[in-house]
Amino acid sequence: MTAAPLPRYRATRWRRFAVSIVPILVAVGIWWVLTLLLDRPRVYPTPPVVAEALAQIASGEGEVGSTYVHIAATLFRLAVAFLVSLVVGTAIGILAGRVRIVFSLIENVLWVFLAVPSIVWVFLFAVAFGISNVVPIAAMTALLTPMVIVNVAEGAKSVPSDLVEMARSYKVGRLQRTVELFLPYLVPYITSSARTAFALGIKLVVVTEVVGLATGIGYEVKYWYTRLFMGPIVAWGIVMIVIGLVVDRLVFGPIERRVSRWKGPERGVQIAGRIE
Amino acid sequence: MTEPGHAVDTATALPADPPETTSAGGPFDVELRNVTLLFPRPDGKGTLPVYENFDLAVEPGSFTVLLGPSGCGKSTLLNIVDGLLAPAQADTLKVLGRDLRTDPDVTRQCAYVFQNARLLKWKTLRGNVEFGLRGLKVQPKARWAELMDRYFGVVGLRDFMDYYPHQVSGGMQQRAAIVRAFVNEPRILLMDEPFSHLDEITAAELRRELVRLWTQDAQRRTVMFVTHDISEAVQLGQRIIVLTPRPATICHEEIVDLPYPRFSNDERVFAIEQTLRTVLAERAGVQV
C-alpha cells in the first residue's frame, strides 16, 4: 500500500526545513573559509571565536557586568517604546484615517519623522534629556509611532462605507463604533504594524544605546568596538537575531492566527456548520 | 374598494382626506413635503437634483412599496427618513410627527434592512444583533435575550445565533440582518431591496416570513420597502408608489387590497403587475 497521508506531510515539512537551512550553512561556510584565510581572528572572527563569545554571553559573566542585565535593559527600553508607539500610533492612526482634516494636518509631519535618521534623534534627545533611559526610548518612539500611524490610518480609511452607514443607521455612538467596528476591523493592520515596529525596533534599540548609556546591548557593542574585539560584536548580533526570531514566532505568530479566527478557513474549505 | 387593483392616478401621493388621528404621533408616520435633495455632480461642477419639491406621506401601520428604475433615488428616500441624509430644503420633514431637523433622535424608532446583510464578520449573529440593540437603545437590556430568542426563532435561526457570518449562507445572513432590525421592535421599518441579492427560492421564503412577521403584531409596524421588482412589489405592498427617474416624482400609485399570501398565478395579482408594467413603460420610460 501507499504511504499514509500524515507521515508524508511530515516528510515534506522536514524537507522544507532542511532546504531553508541550506543558505545559512553555506553562509557560515563562506564566513569560516574567508576568516581562516584572513587569519586575524580578533578583527575577522571565525565561527569558533564567535561561538566562544556566545558562550561567554550565555554564562552571564561579562567584562562590563552581567550580560543578562544588559539584555534586560535593552529589552525594557524596546518594550516601553514599542508599547507607547503602538497605543499612541493606533489612536492617532484611527483619527487620521477617519477625519480627513487630521490626516492633512499631520501628513507632512509624519514624513519628517519617518525621514529623520535614528541617530539624529538620539543626539537631539541626549541634549534635551541628558544621559538617561529616556533618550533611547524617546528616540525609538519618535521613529516607530509614525510608522504605526501610517499603517493604521491606511486601514482606517479602508473600513467599508456600507458598514459605517449601517452603524450610523443604528445610531451607534462614537465609543461603540470605535470599539466594536473600527478596532476589530483594524486588528490585522495593527498586528502587522506591531510586527514591523518590533522588527525595526530591535534593530534601532542598539543604535540608540551607543551614545552615552552605561547599560544595554548597545553599550556592550561599543565597548568591544573600542577594544577592537569583533567576535563579541558578532555574537551580540546573533543574540538580537535570536531574540527577535523567538518573539516573532512565539508572540506575534500566535496572535495573528488568533485574531483572524473569524475570517474562516481559506481556500473555500467550509466548516461543517454551513447550511443552505 | 371593490376593484382589487384600484389605481389612484394622481400626481401627489397624499390621500385627499387624511384620517384624523390614528396614532399618538399624528396622522402620518412619515411626512415629507416640498423636499429638495441635491447630489454633487461627480465632476464637482454643480449639483444633480435627486428630489425636487417632492411630497410623500405614509400612514401608520401601512406597507408601502417604492417601485422605480434603479438609480432614481428610492434608497435615498429611506436614507432621508432615517436621518442619514439631510435634504437641501424641505417644508415638512416629519417622522412620527416629530421634525427630523430639530428632533433627530426620533429616527431611533426606525430600523433599516439593507440590500446586503452588512454584518460585522468578527461578531456572531447574536453579536451583530446586539450591536444594533446597543446602538438604537430603544429596548431595555433586560428584554434583549427574550427579544432575540423570539425573532431568531421566527426566522428559524435560533440554533445559529452563535455562528459567525462566514459560517452560514447568504440567505441566513440576510435573515440575521432582518432580526437585527425587528428585534428593536421599531415603529418604522426601512427595507432597501433586502432580497435582491438572494436566489429566488430564498427570496420567496423570506418574503413570506416578512409578511408573517409584519401581520403577527396587533399594532402593525409601518414598512417602507424599496424594490425594482414588480412581482415583489405586488406580493408585499398595500400601497405601491411608482417613481420616475431623476428628479424623482411620483407618477403612479396603486392600492393593492388583496389578502396575504399573494401568488403570481392569481389573476388579480397578475392584473396589477400588468398595470405597473404599463405605467413603468409609459411614465418612467422603463421596459420591463
Interface residues (C-beta under 8 A of the other chain):
Chain A: D162 L163 E165 M166 A167 R168 S169 Y170 K171 V172 G173 Q176 E180 L181 P184 Y185 V187 W262 K263 G264 Q270 I271 G273 R274 I275 E276
Chain B: D82 L84 T107 R108 C110 A111 Y112 F114 N116 R118 L120 K121 W122 K123 F131 G132 R134 G135 L136 K137 F160 Y163 Y164 H166 Q167 V168 S169 G171 M172 R180
